[in-house]
């Protein structure tokens, strides 16, 4: 290799995860195979296997990235709505997580559907989601909103999302908008500026 030639470029994990998500969104979870992801990313299967040695590892990467992105969006929302000194309080993060979860049209709904399909064959893939849910429940006990009210809002948000993931939601867009407004109103006291 001469000095003028660039080194061989390895596909980044982000590029591979993007390709996997595109497959799920455009073709459905049944088409999520290692061969299909490699082709979608424009890399060899060996290049994919270097980063994700199995389909389970790829799915775990998708789950972890999804959770990280939700956390980042919620943290950003909490920071932009907080005008106090120091970090935003836990109740503001709770309100922000509920707002992010209720966002319509975000790609994480399609990825969530893929994770549900994948979890049918390997339930341990949802362990990080279960751990996150347990941490959220533990946090709810400390919120000024009160555990009962926070849990009801959390369950309502989860129920709406799950019904949409499974394409079972009976609500029109107008009805959904009203439900979202009511849920956001219920957490408003958690997310108010000081």
C-alpha positions, 0 to 999 in steps of 0.5 A: 500500500502506498501513502496515497491509498487510504486504509481499508474502511471497516463498517462502523457498528452504527452503520450496521445498526442503521442497516438493520433498522432500515430492514425492519422498518421497510421490510419487516422483522422477518427479513432481519437476517445477517445476510440481509443486513450485510447486503443492506449495509454494503459490507461482507457478511464477515465484516458484519460478523466482526462487529456482531458475531450472531443475530442475537448480538445484532438484536442486542445492539439494536435494543441497547442503541434504542434505549440509549437514544430514548435516554438521550432524547429524554435528557435533552428535553429535560435539560431544555425545560429546566431553568433551575440550578444544577441537574434537573430533578427526577420528576422532570426526567420522568415527564420527559421520558413520557413525552419521548415515549408518546412521540408519534412517527418516531422510528423507535416504534418500528424497532420496538415491533422488531424487538417484540418479534425477536423476543418471541424466540429469545426473551432474554433480549428484552432483559435490558428493557426489563431492567430499565422498567424496574429502575423506572418503577423504583424512581416513581416511588420518589416522585412528588406526583406520587407512586400511584399516579405516576404508575398509572400514567406509565402504564397508560403510556406503555399500553398505548405504545404496545397497542400501536406496536401490535397494530391493535390501537382502535383510536383515531388520530384525533382520539390519540391526540386527546389521550396524549394531551391528557397523559401529558397534563397528568405529568405536567406537575412533574415537569414544571419549571421551578 
